[in-house]
């Protein structure tokens, strides 16, 4: 389940995706799959993937910019290897 709104407040909640293009969501003690916004305040929360201009507070991110790049490169390499090994001539 996801949220798409300008004003978002989550307190002890969970959401798959939070998209707040024009607002600054406030997240407190929550778990998010993804956060897409320009600016956010996040406290005591965990987020899987963040696309944001600025995020303030204390939170844990599973995929930051560096880890997302590394994951994408590794996934691409594995996919290329699998396709090459399974390709029939």
N, CA, C and O of each residue as an XYZ file, in Angstrom:
356
protein
N       0.848     -1.162      0.000
C       0.000      0.000      0.000
C       0.899      1.231      0.000
O       1.988      1.199      0.572
N       0.467      2.286     -0.618
C       1.275      3.488     -0.699
C       0.470      4.749     -0.452
O      -0.758      4.729     -0.371
N       1.205      5.846     -0.335
C       0.597      7.152     -0.068
C       1.144      8.142     -1.074
O       2.356      8.220     -1.272
N       0.255      8.908     -1.718
C       0.649      9.971     -2.627
C      -0.126     11.213     -2.201
O      -1.324     11.330     -2.457
N       0.577     12.141     -1.546
C      -0.081     13.352     -1.057
C       0.962     14.422     -0.777
O       2.149     14.122     -0.645
N       0.521     15.663     -0.688
C       1.441     16.752     -0.365
C       1.753     16.800      1.127
O       2.882     17.107      1.509
N       0.777     16.504      1.968
C       0.989     16.509      3.414
C       0.833     15.087      3.945
O      -0.247     14.500      3.882
N       1.935     14.546      4.471
C       1.924     13.170      4.972
C       2.520     13.151      6.371
O       3.595     13.705      6.601
N       1.824     12.516      7.304
C       2.335     12.293      8.654
C       2.120     10.829      8.998
O       0.988     10.343      8.997
N       3.206     10.128      9.292
C       3.128      8.727      9.694
C       3.713      8.597     11.089
O       4.831      9.045     11.341
N       2.969      7.990     11.989
C       3.430      7.777     13.356
C       3.168      6.318     13.720
O       2.017      5.887     13.785
N       4.221      5.571     13.952
C       4.146      4.147     14.254
C       3.323      3.424     13.198
O       2.359      2.722     13.506
N       3.729      3.612     11.940
C       2.995      3.060     10.809
C       3.947      2.349      9.860
O       5.163      2.366     10.048
N       3.380      1.732      8.852
C       4.176      1.162      7.776
C       3.487      1.469      6.454
O       2.260      1.541      6.378
N       4.291      1.648      5.421
C       3.754      1.942      4.102
C       4.732      1.423      3.061
O       5.944      1.436      3.275
N       4.210      0.974      1.952
C       5.064      0.504      0.875
C       5.824      1.650      0.240
O       7.050      1.607      0.133
N       5.099      2.673     -0.179
C       5.703      3.818     -0.853
C       5.038      5.096     -0.346
O       3.817      5.155     -0.198
N       5.850      6.113     -0.082
C       5.333      7.440      0.249
C       5.880      8.407     -0.785
O       7.094      8.586     -0.893
N       4.991      9.030     -1.544
C       5.370     10.018     -2.546
C       4.730     11.338     -2.157
O       3.505     11.455     -2.107
N       5.563     12.328     -1.882
C       5.082     13.651     -1.482
C       5.848     14.700     -2.285
O       6.802     15.294     -1.781
N       5.431     14.931     -3.542
C       6.196     15.827     -4.411
C       6.213     17.283     -3.965
O       7.205     17.978     -4.180
N       5.150     17.750     -3.357
C       5.092     19.158     -3.001
C       5.174     19.441     -1.517
O       5.108     20.600     -1.110
N       5.314     18.421     -0.707
C       5.281     18.618      0.729
C       6.529     18.104      1.414
O       7.489     17.675      0.773
N       6.488     18.159      2.732
C       7.579     17.666      3.561
C       7.002     16.672      4.559
O       6.578     17.070      5.644
N       6.977     15.391      4.216
C       6.372     14.420      5.117
C       7.109     14.324      6.449
O       8.320     14.533      6.528
N       6.355     14.007      7.483
C       6.911     13.793      8.819
C       6.678     12.331      9.162
O       5.539     11.865      9.206
N       7.765     11.612      9.405
C       7.692     10.179      9.676
C       8.307      9.921     11.046
O       9.443     10.315     11.307
N       7.559      9.266     11.910
C       8.008      8.993     13.286
C       7.791      7.522     13.594
O       6.664      7.037     13.500
N       8.840      6.804     13.960
C       8.785      5.397     14.352
C       7.975      4.570     13.356
O       7.008      3.902     13.724
N       8.389      4.625     12.092
C       7.664      3.931     11.037
C       8.620      3.182     10.126
O       9.836      3.358     10.198
N       8.054      2.349      9.272
C       8.818      1.591      8.290
C       8.240      1.885      6.915
O       7.035      1.750      6.703
N       9.102      2.290      5.972
C       8.668      2.607      4.615
C       9.471      1.784      3.618
O      10.670      1.568      3.796
N       8.800      1.330      2.570
C       9.511      0.651      1.492
C      10.302      1.653      0.673
O      11.459      1.403      0.336
N       9.693      2.781      0.350
C      10.355      3.820     -0.437
C       9.793      5.181     -0.048
O       8.618      5.315      0.295
N      10.662      6.188     -0.112
C      10.269      7.566      0.170
C      10.745      8.437     -0.977
O      11.937      8.476     -1.281
N       9.807      9.141     -1.620
C      10.128     10.034     -2.731
C       9.568     11.408     -2.388
O       8.353     11.592     -2.311
N      10.466     12.375     -2.181
C      10.038     13.717     -1.784
C      11.187     14.695     -1.961
O      12.327     14.293     -2.191
N      10.885     15.957     -1.853
C      11.925     16.969     -1.903
C      12.610     17.145     -0.560
O      13.827     17.316     -0.493
N      11.821     17.102      0.515
C      12.348     17.294      1.859
C      11.479     16.504      2.828
O      10.262     16.427      2.657
N      12.112     15.913      3.855
C      11.350     15.126      4.831
C      12.005     15.196      6.196
O      13.205     15.439      6.320
N      11.190     14.977      7.218
C      11.666     14.834      8.590
C      11.344     13.411      9.020
O      10.177     13.021      9.073
N      12.378     12.638      9.326
C      12.209     11.231      9.668
C      12.924     10.960     10.980
O      14.096     11.303     11.132
N      12.228     10.346     11.929
C      12.805     10.063     13.243
C      12.522      8.618     13.648
O      11.388      8.148     13.560
N      13.575      7.918     14.096
C      13.450      6.542     14.591
C      12.694      5.653     13.624
O      11.761      4.954     14.020
N      13.090      5.672     12.354
C      12.375      4.923     11.328
C      13.352      4.187     10.416
O      14.555      4.448     10.425
N      12.810      3.268      9.634
C      13.591      2.524      8.650
C      12.954      2.707      7.273
O      11.732      2.662      7.128
N      13.801      2.915      6.271
C      13.324      3.146      4.907
C      14.136      2.261      3.970
O      15.360      2.188      4.081
N      13.454      1.591      3.051
C      14.146      0.723      2.111
C      14.933      1.490      1.075
O      16.100      1.177      0.835
N      14.322      2.499      0.447
C      14.948      3.240     -0.647
C      14.491      4.690     -0.557
O      13.299      4.960     -0.409
N      15.430      5.620     -0.646
C      15.106      7.045     -0.509
C      15.515      7.801     -1.767
O      16.649      7.688     -2.232
N      14.575      8.577     -2.313
C      14.858      9.543     -3.366
C      14.353     10.876     -2.831
O      13.155     11.155     -2.873
N      15.272     11.701     -2.327
C      14.866     12.949     -1.690
C      15.970     13.983     -1.815
O      17.154     13.654     -1.892
N      15.556     15.236     -1.833
C      16.524     16.313     -1.847
C      17.207     16.461     -0.498
O      18.424     16.636     -0.436
N      16.435     16.392      0.584
C      16.985     16.547      1.931
C      16.104     15.788      2.918
O      14.882     15.933      2.928
N      16.755     14.981      3.743
C      16.047     14.247      4.791
C      16.739     14.556      6.106
O      17.948     14.368      6.242
N      15.967     15.029      7.070
C      16.505     15.381      8.386
C      16.017     14.381      9.420
O      14.907     13.860      9.317
N      16.859     14.114     10.426
C      16.465     13.238     11.513
C      17.360     12.026     11.615
O      18.408     11.957     10.973
N      16.943     11.070     12.427
C      17.686      9.836     12.613
C      16.866      8.676     12.065
O      15.755      8.410     12.523
N      17.436      7.989     11.074
C      16.724      6.918     10.411
C      17.738      5.956      9.804
O      18.924      6.271      9.710
N      17.269      4.792      9.395
C      18.107      3.772      8.795
C      17.617      3.530      7.370
O      16.423      3.334      7.144
N      18.542      3.544      6.409
C      18.197      3.344      4.999
C      18.837      2.050      4.507
O      20.039      1.844      4.674
N      18.035      1.186      3.902
C      18.549     -0.060      3.355
C      19.372      0.212      2.096
O      20.501     -0.265      1.982
N      18.817      0.970      1.155
C      19.507      1.295     -0.081
C      19.698      2.794     -0.198
O      18.771      3.515     -0.567
N      20.898      3.267      0.115
C      21.272      4.646     -0.139
C      21.807      4.732     -1.563
O      21.760      3.741     -2.291
N      22.310      5.881     -1.974
C      22.801      6.018     -3.353
C      23.915      5.030     -3.708
O      23.877      4.427     -4.781
N      24.899      4.854     -2.832
C      26.008      3.964     -3.139
C      25.577      2.495     -3.164
O      25.949      1.752     -4.072
N      24.801      2.084     -2.177
C      24.381      0.681     -2.137
C      23.395      0.362     -3.258
O      23.393     -0.758     -3.769
N      22.561      1.319     -3.651
C      21.649      1.096     -4.775
C      22.428      0.922     -6.074
O      22.082      0.079     -6.901
N      23.475      1.716     -6.253
C      24.317      1.590     -7.445
C      25.024      0.235     -7.459
O      25.066     -0.432     -8.493
N      25.577     -0.172     -6.322
C      26.260     -1.465     -6.235
C      25.283     -2.614     -6.471
O      25.606     -3.565     -7.183
N      24.092     -2.532     -5.880
C      23.089     -3.575     -6.079
C      22.678     -3.661     -7.551
O      22.571     -4.758     -8.100
N      22.451     -2.520     -8.185
C      22.069     -2.510     -9.593
C      23.146     -3.103    -10.485
O      22.840     -3.856    -11.409
N      24.408     -2.771    -10.217
C      25.512     -3.311    -11.006
C      25.624     -4.823    -10.816
O      25.813     -5.559    -11.785
N      25.509     -5.281     -9.582
C      25.592     -6.717     -9.312
C      24.422     -7.466     -9.945
O      24.611     -8.529    -10.536
N      23.224     -6.918     -9.824
C      22.046     -7.562    -10.419
C      22.172     -7.619    -11.939
O      21.808     -8.621    -12.555
N      22.683     -6.553    -12.542
C      22.892     -6.546    -13.988
C      23.919     -7.569    -14.423
O      23.739     -8.235    -15.443
N      25.000     -7.703    -13.660
C      26.038     -8.681    -13.987
C      25.501    -10.109    -13.875
O      25.779    -10.947    -14.732
N      24.735    -10.384    -12.824
C      24.160    -11.720    -12.647
C      23.165    -12.018    -13.763
O      23.163    -13.120    -14.310
N      22.332    -11.063    -14.102
C      21.364    -11.263    -15.182
C      22.063    -11.520    -16.514
O      21.659    -12.405    -17.268
N      23.108    -10.751    -16.805
C      23.863    -10.949    -18.045
C      24.491    -12.343    -18.074
O      24.473    -13.003    -19.114
N      25.042    -12.798    -16.952
C      25.648    -14.122    -16.881
C      24.603    -15.215    -17.084
O      24.836    -16.171    -17.823
N      23.452    -15.072    -16.428
C      22.392    -16.074    -16.576
C      21.899    -16.113    -18.015
O      21.706    -17.198    -18.563
N      21.695    -14.979    -18.629
C      21.233    -14.949    -20.022
C      22.267    -15.559    -20.960
O      21.913    -16.255    -21.911
N      23.531    -15.301    -20.697
C      24.588    -15.847    -21.561
C      24.660    -17.375    -21.416
O      24.841    -18.086    -22.404
N      24.517    -17.867    -20.191
C      24.602    -19.311    -19.961
C      23.367    -20.057    -20.474
O      23.461    -21.223    -20.858
N      22.226    -19.397    -20.481
C      20.997    -20.064    -20.922
C      20.658    -19.821    -22.391
O      19.713    -20.407    -22.919
N      21.421    -18.966    -23.040
C      21.158    -18.669    -24.452
C      21.452    -19.911    -25.297
O      22.495    -20.549    -25.154
N      20.534    -20.223    -26.153
C      20.701    -21.385    -27.037
C      21.188    -20.900    -28.396
O      20.758    -19.868    -28.911
N      22.080    -21.666    -28.942
C      22.657    -21.283    -30.247
C      21.955    -22.013    -31.369
O      22.297    -21.825    -32.537
